[in-house]
Amino acid sequence: MSADRRLPSALIGLLAVVLVTTALAWGFLGLSLRSLESVFHDRVEALALLHTVNDDMSHTLVDMAVKVDRDLVTNDSALIAVRVAREHAEASWAAYLETWFTPAESALVVRVTPTIEHGFAVAHRLQDTLATRDSISLTKYINGEFFPAFDAFSHALRELVALQVRVTQEAYTVSRARFGVARQAFLGAIVAACVLVLVALLAGARRTTNPLRRWGR
């Protein structure tokens, strides 16, 4: 094949390679970005919501219940803190239920939801007991139903957090793999472009002793 025919063929073939590799790179890069968005919105935010529920319920409520029982804080202060923490925890749990779940997460959420809801009910009864300002009833309630319910509540949250961390790691691994493919495709496009230029220069050099003059024409 003459140089006049080799040059157009080489240009068309290598241009096709560049276009294909670039399209693949953009496609995998888009998948990688969507995976990163999923990691943030459906994983990181979900973990933050679970930790918020745990902080409000297992820390603030228990802390207030113990302190008011021991007369370390006033009844009114404890009542306000318990109400705010309970409402915030319930809102965070509702937001968590709106996130996207894997099948394993969905099954676990269905299993632990009754325990979580019972914990909220126990928190509401704690608020009502504080409102009566009856220290004897408060002590009886704390030593009776309160702590066992919150132990189960905390255990359910730990299960959810453990599964959420594992799913987050898996999602990050998928995103990183997709980004690696996109990077390789971009590198392939760069290499193909360099080969395209080299072949064009070599073909032009074989057709004339002055490649720059030939390309100028």
N, C-alpha and C positions, 0 to 999 in steps of 0.2 A: 504494500500500500504506500502511495506517495505521501510526502510530507503534507501536501495540500489536503489530503483526506484524513491523515492521522490526527492533525491538529483539531479539526471540528469534532471528530469522534471522541478524542480524549477530553476536550472541553465539555461536551454534553454528558459523557459518562461520569466524570468527576464532579460536575455541577449537580448531577442527580444524587451522587453520594453525599455531597454537602447538604443538600436540601433534606434528604431522608434523615441523616444523623441529627441535623438541627431540629427537625420536627420531633424526632424521638426524644431529644434532650428536653425540649420545651414540655412535651407531654409528661415525662417522668418528673421534671421539676415542678409542674403543676400538681401532680399527685403527692410529691414530697411536701409542698406547701400546705395542701389540704390535710395531710397527715399531721403536720405540725399544729395546724389550727385545731384539729380534733384532740391532739394531746393537751393543748391549753384549755379549750372550752369544755371538753367532756372528761378530762382527766385531772388536770391541775386545779381547775375551779371546783370540780367535784370533791377533790381531797380537801380543799380549803373549806368548803361547806361542811364536810363531815367533822373537821377539826373545830369549826365554830360551834356545831351542835355539842360536841364533846366538852368544849370549854365552858359553854353556858350551862349545860346540864350537870355534868360530872364534877365540875370544879366550882362554879359560882353557886349553884343551888345547894350542893352538899356543904360547901363552906359556910353559907349563910345559915343553913339548918343547924349545923353544929354550933356556930357562934351565938345564935339567938338562944339556943337551948342552954348554953353556958353563961348567958347574960353578958356576952362580950360585945354585942351590938343591940341597939334598940329594936323592938318589935316592928315599929313603923319602917325603919331603915331596911330591915330584912325583908319586909313585905314588898317594898318598892324594888329592891334588887332581884328578888325571886320573880316578880311579875315581868320585869324587863328582860331578864335572862330567858325565861320560859317563852315569851313571845318571840324573841330573837331566834331562839333555837328552833321553834316551830316553823318560822319563816325560812330559815336556812334549810331545814329538812324538806320543806315543800319545794324549794328551789333545786335541791339535790335530786328530787324525784323527776324533775323536768329535764335532767341531763340524759345523754344517750348511754344506754347500757348494752354490754355484750350479753349473750344468752346466759352465761354463768353469773353475771352480775344481776340480771333480772331474776333468776331463780333465788339468789341469796336475798335480794331485796324483798321478794315476796315472803320468804321464810322469816325474816327478822322484823318486818313491819309491825306485826302485832306486839312484839316486845318493845319496839320504839314507841308505838302509840300508847302502850301501857305506861311507859316512863313519863310521857307527857301528861297522862291522866293523873299519875302520882304527884307530879310537880304542881298540877292545878289544885289537887287536894291539899298539898302543903301550903299553897297560897291561901286557900280557904281557912285552913287551920290557923295560920298566922293572923288572919283577919279577925278571928274570935278572941285573940289575946288571952287564950287559956293556956298557960304554961304546962299544966298537967296533961291536957289533951295533946299538946305539941310533943312533949317528951314521949308519950305513949305511941303516937303516930310515927315518930322518927325511929324509935326502937322496934317498932312492929313492921309495918309494910314498907316503909320508905327505903331503907338500906338494901334489902333483898331485891327490890324492884330496880334500884339504880345499879346494883352489881350486874344484873341481867342486861340492863340497858347499855352499860359500858362494854360488856362482852360482845354484844351485837355490833356496836360501833367498831370495835377492834377487828372483828371479822370483815366488815365492810372496808375498812381502811387497808387491811392486808391484801384483800382481793383487788382493790383499786390501785394500790402500788404495783402489784404484779401486772395488771392490765396496762398501766401507764408505761412500764418498762417495755412491754411487748409492742405497744404503739410507737414508742420512740425507736425501737429497733427497726420496725417496718419503714418509718420515715427516713431513718439514716440509710437504709439499703436503697430506697428509691432515689435519694439524693446522690448516692454513689453511682448509680446507673446514669443519672442525668449528667454528672460530672464527666464520666467516661464518654458519653455521647458528645458532649461539648468538645472534649479533647479530640475525639475522632473527627469532628467537623473542622477543627483547626488544622489537624494534620492533613485532611483531605484538601483543604483550601491551599495549604502550602504546596502539596503535590501538584495541584491544578496550576498554580503559578509556575512551578518548576518545569512541568511538561510544556506549558505554553512557551516559556522562554527557550527551552531546548528545541522545540519544533520550529520556532521562529529563527533560531540560529542556524539550523540546517538549511533553511530556505534562502538565507542571505548572510553575507559576511558582516552586515551591520544590523543587528536585531532592533535597535532603537529606531533606525530609519524605517525598517520594515513595519514595525508597530505604529509608527507615525502615519504611514500611508493607510 
